[in-house]
Amino acid sequence: MKEHEELTQKTILIVDDTPENLDVMKGVLSPYYRIQIATNGRLAIKVALSSSPPDLILLDVMMPVMDGYEACRYLKEDERTRHIPILFVTAKAEVEDETKGFELGAADYLIKPISPPVVLARVKTHLAMNDRIRLLADEVASRTAQIQQRNTQLEETRIEVIHQLGRAAEFRDNETGLHVMRMSRFAYLLALKSGLSEPEAVALMHAAPLHDVGKIGIPDHILLKPGKLTAEEFELIKGHAKMGYDIIGKQSADILNMGALIAYTHHEKWNGSGYPRGLKGEEIPLAGRLCAVSDVFDALTSVRPYKKGWSVEDALALISREAGAHFDPRLAKLFIGLRPEIVEIMEQYQDRPDTM
């Protein structure tokens, strides 16, 4: 009974110009949520900006007055509504259509004709995920305000919040929390070896767990796919770098800003063939270059449900081969020279079978 009451506190805005579609969707959701209705994108924006905004929007694409794409673009550009998850509900199932929707900021796609169990599951998942993201963002903002007001740094609390935000992506991936611990400590060692000061290296270590937070925005059927991704699917998953940057945003805390920078640049490659912007050489921020080596090494040596872990020797050999291509050649050489310390970290933070 309590769970049902909590669900009904959430409000879903259904946007469709076809009365029959509105009736079907309302019938599926009204037992669990408060329902708002709009028949075009312009009315949807008006409702979203009202004194009783929805918690999630189910948005049709093809509508008169203003279509779903235009409405989504407007809602995501407005600070007052950009946090509201938008799920497109459409018969347009082409990869190009999905790509356009995700680029505009949509959280997911539901294909017509709808399946009621799928609709309920997706809505519940995205509401819970958005609650978690907003809770963490509010906590970061609150802690930052306290720091500014009292002119002091609540370092341990802030770092814990950052780590929790970094872990948000892990709930939707096959990685464990120990991945970010190993990867961030590899980055710390490499930062020191490259000439950064101890405070700078520590800041990098605390920011590094945010590198994959953008995976929150990747659909489950792509992120959790056990087999090889298609070219179109890989293009979508590449969007997590920019999504991570947008999720963190511009903050007053330097560590959060570094985390945003790492999220945005840790998939760039020294030779310019990386993503999302194809940066080359020292155009790539140092934090991104440091985390690129550390992240790839741990990904290679980690056991996953879909692969065995590489040996340290094989992984370091790849780092060596990719020096000057994928990786900053100076950093790649320094990383290889840290082999004893790297192995020690791997032994200290081993994945347990129950975390896989």
C-alpha distance (Angstrom), angle and dihedral (degrees) to the residues before:
residue distance angle dihedral
M1 . . .
K2 3.79 . .
E3 3.83 91.8 .
H4 3.82 90.0 51.5
E5 3.81 91.2 51.2
E6 3.80 91.1 50.4
L7 3.79 90.9 51.5
T8 3.81 93.6 51.4
Q9 3.79 90.0 56.3
K10 3.81 88.8 69.9
T11 3.80 120.7 85.5
I12 3.81 124.1 -144.2
L13 3.81 121.5 -162.7
I14 3.82 111.8 -150.7
V15 3.81 113.7 -161.2
D16 3.81 118.6 -168.4
D17 3.80 134.9 127.9
T18 3.82 93.5 -143.7
P19 3.84 114.4 84.8
E20 3.80 92.4 -153.8
N21 3.82 91.5 56.1
L22 3.79 90.8 48.1
D23 3.80 91.0 51.2
V24 3.81 92.9 49.7
M25 3.80 94.3 48.5
K26 3.80 92.3 43.4
G27 3.79 89.8 51.9
V28 3.80 91.2 53.7
L29 3.81 96.8 46.8
S30 3.81 108.1 28.7
P31 3.84 95.1 81.5
Y32 3.80 88.6 62.4
Y33 3.83 108.2 26.1
R34 3.78 142.7 33.3
I35 3.79 108.2 -103.2
Q36 3.82 131.2 -141.7
I37 3.82 122.6 -174.2
A38 3.81 133.0 -149.7
T39 3.80 127.7 170.1
N40 3.81 99.5 -156.0
G41 3.78 141.5 17.1
R42 3.79 95.7 -97.4
L43 3.80 92.4 55.5
A44 3.81 89.6 45.5
I45 3.80 90.2 57.4
K46 3.81 90.7 48.7
V47 3.81 91.2 52.8
A48 3.81 92.6 45.0
L49 3.81 90.4 53.0
S50 3.80 94.0 46.9
S51 3.78 126.7 104.7
S52 3.82 88.7 -95.4
P53 3.81 105.0 48.0
P54 3.81 120.5 -177.4
D55 3.80 124.4 -106.6
L56 3.84 91.5 -138.5
I57 3.80 136.2 10.2
L58 3.82 126.9 -142.7
L59 3.80 102.3 -160.0
D60 3.79 129.2 -167.8
V61 3.82 115.9 -146.5
M62 3.80 106.2 -148.0
M63 3.83 108.3 57.5
P64 3.82 137.3 135.1
V65 3.82 124.4 -108.2
M66 3.83 92.8 21.1
D67 3.82 124.5 6.5
G68 3.78 125.7 -138.0
Y69 3.81 96.2 -100.1
E70 3.80 92.8 55.0
A71 3.80 91.9 45.3
C72 3.80 91.3 49.5
R73 3.80 91.2 50.1
Y74 3.80 91.2 51.7
L75 3.80 94.3 46.7
K76 3.81 93.4 48.7
E77 3.80 92.6 49.0
D78 3.82 92.9 53.2
E79 3.81 115.2 83.4
R80 3.80 90.0 -146.5
T81 3.81 94.6 59.7
R82 3.81 107.5 20.3
H83 3.82 91.5 97.7
I84 3.83 94.1 59.5
P85 3.85 110.9 103.0
I86 3.80 112.3 -122.3
L87 3.80 120.8 -156.3
F88 3.79 115.0 -170.5
V89 3.81 113.8 -138.5
T90 3.76 107.9 -161.8
A91 3.79 147.8 134.3
K92 3.83 88.0 -130.9
A93 3.83 100.2 102.8
E94 3.81 100.8 162.1
V95 3.81 118.3 125.8
E96 3.82 89.8 -121.9
D97 3.80 90.7 57.1
E98 3.81 92.2 48.6
T99 3.79 90.9 47.0
K100 3.79 91.6 52.5
G101 3.79 91.1 49.3
F102 3.80 94.6 49.4
E103 3.79 91.1 46.3
L104 3.80 88.2 56.2
G105 3.79 90.7 53.0
A106 3.82 104.5 -95.5
A107 3.80 115.2 156.4
D108 3.80 98.4 -148.4
Y109 3.82 147.8 -18.8
L110 3.82 128.6 -116.7
I111 3.79 115.4 -165.6
K112 3.81 123.3 -140.6
P113 2.94 129.9 -93.2
I114 3.79 85.5 53.0
S115 3.79 127.0 -139.9
P116 3.83 108.6 -138.3
P117 3.84 94.9 -145.2
V118 3.82 90.5 50.0
V119 3.81 92.0 48.0
L120 3.81 92.0 50.6
A121 3.81 92.8 46.0
R122 3.81 94.7 48.1
V123 3.80 93.6 45.6
K124 3.80 92.3 49.2
T125 3.83 92.1 47.3
H126 3.80 95.2 49.7
L127 3.80 93.5 45.0
A128 3.81 90.7 52.2
M129 3.80 92.3 45.4
N130 3.80 92.5 49.2
D131 3.80 91.2 48.9
R132 3.80 89.6 54.0
I133 3.80 94.0 47.7
R134 3.81 93.1 47.7
L135 3.79 91.9 46.2
L136 3.78 91.2 52.8
A137 3.81 93.0 43.5
D138 3.80 90.7 49.7
E139 3.79 89.7 49.6
V140 3.81 92.0 51.4
A141 3.82 91.0 48.2
S142 3.79 91.1 47.6
R143 3.79 93.6 50.1
T144 3.80 91.7 46.2
A145 3.83 90.9 51.8
Q146 3.79 90.1 51.4
I147 3.79 90.7 51.9
Q148 3.80 91.9 51.3
Q149 3.81 93.7 44.5
R150 3.79 96.5 48.5
N151 3.82 95.5 32.7
T152 3.77 91.4 -129.1
Q153 3.77 136.3 100.7
L154 3.77 123.0 -115.0
E155 3.81 87.6 -158.1
E156 3.80 100.9 170.6
T157 3.80 93.4 47.9
R158 3.78 94.1 46.5
I159 3.78 92.5 48.6
E160 3.80 90.9 50.1
V161 3.80 90.1 52.6
I162 3.79 90.3 50.0
H163 3.79 91.0 50.3
Q164 3.80 90.7 50.6
L165 3.79 90.6 51.1
G166 3.80 89.1 48.7
R167 3.80 89.8 52.6
A168 3.81 92.2 54.0
A169 3.82 90.3 84.9
E170 3.80 91.6 51.7
F171 3.80 91.4 68.6
R172 3.80 87.3 67.2
D173 3.79 100.8 39.0
N174 3.79 139.4 63.7
E175 3.79 92.2 -115.6
T176 3.80 125.3 103.7
G177 3.78 130.8 -134.1
L178 3.79 88.7 -106.1
H179 3.79 90.4 67.6
V180 3.79 92.1 67.3
M181 3.80 91.1 44.4
R182 3.80 92.9 53.1
M183 3.79 94.5 40.4
S184 3.81 93.6 49.0
R185 3.80 92.1 48.9
F186 3.80 91.8 48.7
A187 3.82 87.3 52.3
Y188 3.82 90.3 49.7
L189 3.82 92.4 53.2
L190 3.78 92.5 45.9
A191 3.81 91.9 47.2
L192 3.80 91.2 54.9
K193 3.81 91.6 45.7
S194 3.80 90.7 50.6
G195 3.79 92.1 56.3
L196 3.79 105.4 -93.8
S197 3.79 117.5 140.9
E198 3.80 121.8 -108.0
P199 3.84 93.4 -103.2
E200 3.80 90.8 48.6
A201 3.81 92.0 49.2
V202 3.81 91.6 47.6
A203 3.81 90.8 50.4
L204 3.81 89.4 51.5
M205 3.81 90.9 49.7
H206 3.79 91.6 53.4
A207 3.82 93.6 44.9
A208 3.82 96.5 46.0
P209 3.85 95.9 77.5
L210 3.81 87.8 69.5
H211 3.81 92.5 64.0
D212 3.82 96.2 103.9
V213 3.81 101.1 29.8
G214 3.82 88.1 116.3
K215 3.82 89.6 72.2
I216 3.80 85.2 83.2
G217 3.80 85.8 78.8
I218 3.82 97.3 51.8
P219 3.85 116.0 98.9
D220 3.81 115.6 -109.9
H221 3.79 94.7 -122.2
I222 3.81 89.2 62.2
L223 3.80 102.4 33.7
L224 3.83 93.9 47.4
K225 3.80 97.6 37.6
P226 3.83 107.7 134.1
G227 3.79 95.6 -154.1
K228 3.78 134.8 56.8
L229 3.79 116.8 -57.7
T230 3.79 120.7 -118.2
A231 3.79 118.5 -122.3
E232 3.80 90.0 -102.8
E233 3.81 92.5 49.2
F234 3.79 91.4 49.0
E235 3.80 89.6 52.5
L236 3.80 88.8 55.8
I237 3.80 94.7 46.9
K238 3.81 89.9 50.4
G239 3.77 86.2 66.1
H240 3.82 90.5 75.1
A241 3.82 90.6 84.2
K242 3.82 93.5 61.9
M243 3.81 91.3 37.1
G244 3.80 90.4 56.2
Y245 3.79 90.5 50.7
D246 3.81 90.7 50.3
I247 3.82 94.4 45.9
I248 3.80 92.7 55.2
G249 3.80 94.0 38.7
K250 3.79 126.1 175.6
Q251 3.80 110.9 -34.0
S252 3.78 137.3 176.4
A253 3.82 91.2 -126.2
D254 3.80 111.8 88.1
I255 3.80 93.4 -147.9
L256 3.81 91.3 57.0
N257 3.79 91.1 48.9
M258 3.79 89.4 50.6
G259 3.81 88.8 49.6
A260 3.80 90.1 53.3
L261 3.80 90.4 49.5
I262 3.81 91.6 49.7
A263 3.81 91.8 48.3
Y264 3.81 89.4 52.2
T265 3.82 99.0 45.1
H266 3.81 111.2 27.8
H267 3.83 91.4 96.3
E268 3.80 94.9 51.3
K269 3.82 114.7 110.0
W270 3.80 130.2 -140.1
N271 3.83 91.9 -122.1
G272 3.81 93.1 51.3
S273 3.81 97.3 -107.5
G274 3.82 95.5 112.3
Y275 3.78 131.4 94.7
P276 2.99 159.3 -63.6
R277 3.83 95.4 8.5
G278 3.80 104.3 9.2
L279 3.80 93.5 -121.7
K280 3.79 115.7 -178.7
G281 3.81 134.5 -147.3
E282 3.77 114.8 -36.4
E283 3.79 90.5 -3.0
I284 3.81 81.7 85.0
P285 3.82 109.5 82.6
L286 3.78 113.7 -110.7
A287 3.82 92.1 -118.4
G288 3.81 90.1 57.5
R289 3.82 92.4 48.1
L290 3.80 92.2 49.4
C291 3.79 92.9 49.6
A292 3.81 93.4 44.4
V293 3.81 92.1 63.8
S294 3.80 93.0 42.5
D295 3.81 95.0 46.6
V296 3.80 95.9 47.7
F297 3.81 92.9 47.2
D298 3.80 93.0 52.4
A299 3.81 92.2 43.8
L300 3.81 89.7 53.7
T301 3.80 96.2 47.3
S302 3.82 96.2 42.1
V303 3.79 123.6 95.8
R304 3.79 114.0 -126.1
P305 3.83 131.7 179.5
Y306 3.80 88.1 -105.1
K307 3.84 99.7 43.2
K308 3.79 147.3 22.5
G309 3.78 121.0 -112.9
W310 3.79 119.0 -102.3
S311 3.78 121.0 -122.5
V312 3.80 117.5 -102.6
E313 3.80 89.2 -113.3
D314 3.81 94.1 53.0
A315 3.80 93.1 45.2
L316 3.82 92.8 49.4
A317 3.81 89.0 47.1
L318 3.81 89.2 57.1
I319 3.80 90.8 48.0
S320 3.80 87.4 53.3
R321 3.81 93.5 48.2
E322 3.80 92.0 48.4
A323 3.82 94.2 49.4
G324 3.79 106.1 123.3
A325 3.82 91.5 15.3
H326 3.79 110.3 55.4
F327 3.79 97.8 1.6
D328 3.79 138.9 45.3
P329 3.84 99.3 -97.5
R330 3.80 93.8 -138.0
L331 3.79 92.9 50.8
A332 3.81 92.2 45.1
K333 3.81 90.6 55.0
L334 3.81 92.2 47.0
F335 3.81 91.3 48.8
I336 3.80 92.4 52.8
G337 3.82 88.3 51.7
L338 3.82 89.6 57.5
R339 3.83 93.2 64.0
P340 3.86 97.2 124.7
E341 3.81 93.0 49.7
I342 3.82 91.2 44.2
V343 3.81 92.2 52.8
E344 3.80 89.7 49.1
I345 3.81 90.9 54.9
M346 3.82 91.0 47.4
E347 3.81 90.6 53.1
Q348 3.80 92.6 46.6
Y349 3.82 94.4 50.4
Q350 3.79 103.8 36.1
D351 3.81 119.1 163.0
R352 3.78 111.0 -110.7
P353 3.83 118.5 -139.8
D354 3.81 90.9 -115.0
T355 3.82 91.5 57.7
M356 3.80 95.3 54.2
